[in-house]
Structure formats: structure tokens, C-alpha cells
Amino acid sequence: MILIADSGSTKTEWVRISQSGQSEAVTTSGLNPLVVDRHSFVSEITSILDNQWLTDGLEAVYFYGAGCLENEQMKVMNWLHELFPSDKIEVHSDLLGACRAVCQTGAGLVGILGTGSNFCHYDGERIVEQIPSLGYLLGDEGSGMSLGRYLLKAYYRGRLPEELEGDFQKSYPEACKIETLYDQIRPNSYLASLVPFLAENKHHVFVQGLLRSAFAQYIDLIHPLTERQEQGVNFVGSVAYYFKEEIADVLHERGFTPGKFVASPLNGLTLYHSTTEK
């Protein structure tokens, strides 16, 4: 039995795979070590995963997470060792997980567009070049957090068209109070939670402009890597998946080729580890 986790800032998806290839999945909240402490990390897992998940014939644990930078990986590994009896526990960045999911052991250009954002060049084994994410305070261009921030700024500054303003007030009454944002423990996840409104209204001319502006900022940021590669540009994450047409349009305008758009990396990671474990 192997256990794979893909952890973002909003949610963590877990899948366990038996030797016969059968799989079972469950979801917990996000477990970014830059946001949660040990107690929150451990208690969230134990509140959702029962003893069967934690101990039953477990041979290996692979944890891919947002915030799992090199200097954070040992800390997360120690937390996982408190929970799981397996001697083989690996902790990697969510970006490496995205690379393995869409490229397997081949080379490629891979970006993450979920609650946060990231981008790199993968050589089939490791990340060889990367655009620094900088997190939600300084970066995360094109992400769900960024889109939510664009939306709230337009609302508070009176730039949201009247018909959208009314719908937004009905759908997200709490978001119309600016103190709601500043009271959030995880403001990046809160901002990303507003993205469904943009998805529901994505054909509105104002929303189209907002989306194109946000994705153009992201594509222009990753330009130094894309211009040196002839491969398609692949994406993982809910934002990338639900706005793949808008992202593809911006890529085409800048002379780049869209590749795969995958909402979750878990299926690809399941294939990767099922293959490499043999």
C-alpha cells in the first residue's frame, strides 16, 4: 500500500493505492507548512484519516505540497513520521508533483494555477529552472488568489458593472464587507474562494478583460522560460482547468503552444508511482 498526497493552500487530496492497483481517495484542508503549524497539521490529518489509512500495510508515503520548499521539507517529513509507520516517507514541492503528473519521466514546461501559482522547466527527473512564486504577498500572479483580488478591487472601487455588482452582492454578501477579508486566517484561500463567481460569468465582457489581464501578467512573467523551449506549456490546478480557453488564447497571442490542462495531479501521480514502484 502506498499513500500519495497533493496539498495546496486550500485542500489536500490523498489517495492510497493497494498492490492490486485499487485506489481510494479522501480530502482534507490545505496543509501548507508556511501557514499551518505542527499541531494543526497533525490534528487535521488524524481527524479525517482513520487508523486503516494511517497504518494498514503502508509501505511508502509521498507528500507533495505547496510551501514545501527545500528548507521546509524535513520539518514536514518529521510531522508525517509521527503519523505514519512507514520507513519510506518523501516530501516534495507541489511543483515537482505537477511535473511528474503531466510529464511522467519526460521533459516539459509546467505551471501551477490554483490558489497560488508557480512555473518551471522539468527535465524528466528534476526541476532545472523555476520562476520564483514569492507567495501570495508578493507573487502568485494568475492564481485564484490573484483573480479574487482583482474582483474585490473592482467591486470596492466601483468598477464592477451594475449587473455583476448586484449578483456579487447576492452571492457573496460577506465579501462585500472589507473587514471580512482582513479577518481571515488564510486570506489567500478566501480570495480564491471567489473564483466561482468569475467562472459563472466568464463570458461577460468585463470578466473576460479581468481574466485576460491576470493571465497575461502570468504568461509575461514566465516568458523567460517559455521562449527558450519548443515544448507545449502544461498546467495543473483548478484555475488552469476551468479557464483553459482564456489561458490558451493568451499563450497563442504570445506565440506559445498550449499543452495539457489538468485540474488535479493525483491521477498522474498515481500512474507515476505505480510505474516507478515496480
N, C-alpha and C positions, 0 to 999 in steps of 0.2 A: 504494500500500500504506500503510495506517495501522496503528499499533500502540496498543492500549489496555491499561492495567494497572490492576487493582484490588488494592491492597496493604493487608492488615490486619496485625495484630501476629503472627499465626501463619503465614499464607501469602499469596502474591501470585499472582493469576491474570492471565495475559497472553493476549490474543487479537490476531491480525493479520488484517486484512481486505483482500482484493485489490480492485481496481477493479471486478471482475466480481461482487463480493459474497461470494465464497468466504471462509470463515474457518477458522482453525486455532488451537488453544489449547494452552497449556502452563502448568505451575505451578512456582513457586519458593517459597522460605521467605519469611516476612514481612520487609518492608523499611522498618520504621518508623524514620525518621531520629532519633527521640528515644532509640532503643535501639541501632541499628547505626551504625557509623562508615563513612567513605568506603570503606575497604579491604573491609570485609565486604559492603557494598552492591554494589560493582563486581564482586568475585570471585563472589558468589552468582549474579549475572546472567550473567556470562561462563561460568560452569561449567554452566549449563543451556541458555542460548540460543546456538545455533550462529551462524556467520557469515551464513547466509542470513537468520536472524531479525534480526540486527544491522544489516545493510547492504542487503539486496536490495530495491531500488526503494522505499525508505522515504520517504514524504512528510511524515508527521506522527506524533508520539508524544504520547499523552495519559496522564498518570500521576496516578491518584487514590489517595491514601494516608493511612492512619492516621498521626497525628503530623505531617502536612504542614500545619502551622499557617502563617500568613502569613509569619512570620519565619524559617521553615524551608524555604520553597518555592524560594528562589533557590539555596540550597545543594544541594537535590535536583536542581534543573534543571542545575546545573553538573556534577554527577556523571553525569547522563544524557547531557549533551553529550560527555563523554569516551567514551561507548559508541556513541552513535547519530549518524550523519552528517546527520540531518535538521535544517534550519534552524527548523522549527516544532516546538518541544517545550513542552508546557504541563504544569504541576504544580498539582494542586488537592487539596483535602481529600477524604477518603473520604466525608464527609457530603454534599458537593456531588455527588459521583458517585452516591450513593444517591438524591439528589433527581432528578437527570437520568434515572436508570434507571427510577424508578417514576412520575414525573410528566411526563417529557419537557419540554415547554415550558409546562406548565400549573402552576398553584399547588397547594400541598398541604402537609400536615404529615407529616414524615418522620423516622423514628428508625432508628438502627443498634443491633442487638443481636447481636453476635458475640463475639469475645474481649473486646472493650470495648463501650462504649455511648455514644450521642450522640442528640441530638434537635434539630429546628429547624422553622421555618416558611420555606417556599420560595415565592417569588412568580412562578416560571416562568423567571426568569433568574438570580437570586441568592438567597442566604440572607439574610433580613431580620431574623430573630430566632433566637436559639440559646440552649439551656440548656448552660452550660459543662460539658464532660465531666469535667475535672480529672484524668483518667488513673487508672491502677489503684491509686495510693497513696491518693488522696483521693476518687475517684468511681467511675465505671463501674458504677453501680447496674444490676441486672438483667442484666448481661452474663455470658458464660461464666466469666470470672474470678470474678465475684461468686457465681455458683452453685457453682463449685468450692470457694470459700472457705467458704460455708455448709455444704457437705458435709463438708469436713475438720474444721471446728469441731465439727460434730455427732459425728463419729467420735471425735475426741480427747477430747471431754468426756463420752463415754459415753451420748449421746442417740440414737444410731442404733439402731433396733430390731434385735433379735438376728438375725433372718433376713437383714436387709440388711447388717449388720455382717459376717457370715460370707461373703456373696457379694462384698462390697467387698474383704475381705482376700484372697480368691482372685483376683479380677480385677485388683487394684492393690496387690500386696504392697509395692512400693517406696513407695507413697504412705502406707503405714502407719508409716513412719519419718519423723518430723517433720523430721529433718535433710535429707531428700531435697528438701523444698520450699526450704529456705534455701540449698541448694547450687545452685539453678537460676540460669542466666544470664538467663532470661526467665520469671520466676515467674508472670506473668500468663498466658502461654501454657500453662504447666504446669498451673495451676489449671483453665483452660478445657478441658484435655485430659481432665478427669474427668467432664465433662458427659455423655458417652455412658452412663455408669452411671445417671445420673438419667433419661435418655431411655428406657433399657431398663426402668426401674422406675417410670415416671411415674404409673402407676395405683395405686401403693401410697399409702395414706393419709398416711404420713409425708412422702413425696416431694411429694405434692400440696400439703401445707401449706408445705413449703420453697419450692416454685415460686411459689405464690401470694404468700407473704411477700416474695420477691425482686422479683416483677413489680409488686406493689402499691407497693413502695418506689420503683420506677422511674416508674410511672404517676403517683404523687403528686408526684414531682419535676417531671415535665413538665406538670403541671396548669395552671400559669400560661399556657402557650401553647394548650393544647387547649381551655380554657374560653372563649377568645376567637374560636375558629374553628368553623365548622359543617361543615368537611370531614371525611372519614374520616381515621383515623390509619394511615399506611402504615409498613411496617417492611422493612428489609433485613438479612440476616445469618442464619447457621445457627441460632443460638439462637431468633431470632424465628420462623423457619420451622418448626422441629421442636417448638416449644411454642406454636404459634399459637392452639390452643384455649384453653390456660390464660391467655394474654395477652388474647385476645378476651373471656373471661369477666370478667377484671378491668376491662377497658375498659367493658363493658356495665354492670357494677355501679356505675361512676362516671359513667354517662350519656354515654359517648363511643361513636362508631361505628368499628368496625374497618374498615380499608381493605385494601390489598394486603399480602401477606406473601411476600417473595421471598428465596430462600436466597442468591443471588449477583446482583450488579448487572450482570454482564457482558452478558447478552442485551439488557437495556435500554440500556446504554451503547453497544452495537453499533448498535442501532436509532437512538439519538440522533445519533451521529456519522455514520452512514451517511446520515442525513437532512440534517443540517446541513452536511455536506461538499459536498453537491450545489449 
